[in-house]
Amino acid sequence: MRKLIALSTFYLISLSILPTVAEEKESISTGLKPFVLIARLHALPEERETVIALSRHADARVKATEPGMLLHTFDRDPSDPLGFVWTEVYANSDALIFHLENPDLIAYLEEVSPLLDSFTVELYGDVSNAAIQQLRATGTPTTHYETELGYIRDLTP
């Protein structure tokens, strides 16, 4: 009888925890938190300098027009002189949607795409389905790595 009571108690406690776990997982996919986007591109050999120049201009325009872009860097692949990585941190999913609709970004992609032999995007974290779908609609190969656990530190002074 004690085993049955203990087992019943364990079962009831387990059931009371399950909604909390589900709620935590649900709250992760709100699209309201900062997240990271990594865009990997590879220039055609004769186009490396043009890709860098176009990217420099795009970076300046994004800085001037997108307050939701918290970090925006264009980094060289240390093992491949034709490889580059955009690292971007967005305030939230609306900031990514704004970025995708930014005429300066659209012009950059139209100009730089013919100069590349590959371009892929990786999303890390809390990104809304709407933002993911809008990115995928561009035809860019996109992988979303959903957050399983972790936190975002509040840096508000």
N, C-alpha and C positions, 0 to 999 in steps of 0.2 A: 504494500500500500504506500509506504514512504517513497519507493521508487516511482510509483505512478504520480504521486503528488509532486515530487521533484521534477519529473519529466513534464508534467502539465504546467508547472510554474515556469520552467525553462522555455516552453513553447509560447506561453503568453508573453513573457518578457521579449522573446525574439520577435513576435508579431508587433509589439509596441515599438520596436526599434526600426523595423522595415520602412515605415512611412518616412521616418527621419532620413534614412539613407536615400530613398527615392527623391525626397524633397531636395536634398543637397545636390544630387545629380541633375535634377531638373533646373535648379537655380544656376548651374554652371552654364547652361546654353541660352542665356538671356540676350546675348549680343550687346550688353551694356558695359562690358569690362574691356580694358586694354588687351590687345593681343599682338602677336608677331606674324609678319608676313616675310617670307624669304623668296625672292625671285632670282633664279639662276639663269644666266644667259651666256651664250658662247658666240663670240664674233667670228665672222669669216676672216681669214688671215689678212687680207688686204684692207679690211674695214675697221680694224682695231681702234685707230685714232679717231675716226669719225664716230664710232660708238661712244667713245669717251667724251667727245665734244658734245654730242647730242644729250648724253646723260648728265653732263655738267649743267647744260641749259635747263633740262627737265628738273633737276634738283633745285635750282634757283627758283623756278616757277612754282614748284610744289611748296617750297618754304614760304614764298610770298602769298600763296593763295589758300593753303590748307592748314588751318589751326588745329585740326584733329589729327594731324600727322605729328607724332611726338618725337620720332627719331626716323631719319632717312639717310642712309649711307650707301655708297656705291664702292664696293670693295673688290680688290683683285684676288683672283684665285692664286695662291702661292705656288701651285704646281702646274699652272697652265696660263701663259701670258694672254691667251684669248678668252679666258673665263672670268666672269664677273658675277657679283652677288649684290643685289639690292637687299638691304636689311631695313625693314620698316616696322615701326610700332605705332599702332592706331589707338586712339582714345576709346573707340568703340566701333561697332559694325556700321553705324551711320557714316563714320569718317571714311571707311573703305568705300562705301557706296558713293560718297561725295568724290573721292579720288577717282573711281572708275568713270564718273561722269564729267570729270574736269577736262575741259577742252585742251588744256596744255598736255595732259597725259595722253589723251586720244591722239593728238598730233605727234607726240614723241613715239608712241607705239607704231603709228603709221610710217614714220620715217625710219625708225631703228629696225623694225621687223625684217625688212629685206636684207639687212646687213648681218643677220644672225643665222646660225644653223641650228640653234636650239634655244628654247625659252620655256621654263617651267616655274610653277608657283607652289609653295608650301605654306599652309596656314597653321599656326600653333595657338590653340586656346579657344576662348569664348567668342565664336563668330556666328552670327545669325544665319539661318538658312537662306534668307533673302540675299544677303551679301555674298554667300558662297555661290548661289545660283547665278547671280549677276556676273560674278567673276568667271564662272565656267561658261557662261553664254558668250564670252569673248573668244572662245575656242582655245584658251590657254590651258594646257594640262595642269590640273590643280589637285593637290592632295591636302585634305584637312585632317590634322592630328588633334582629336578632341581631348580636352583636359580630363584626366582621370582624377587628379588631386593636385593640390598646391594652393597658393595664395597670391594675392597682389598686395604689396605693401602700400599703405596709405602714406603719401609723402606730403600731404597738406600741412603747411606750417601752422 
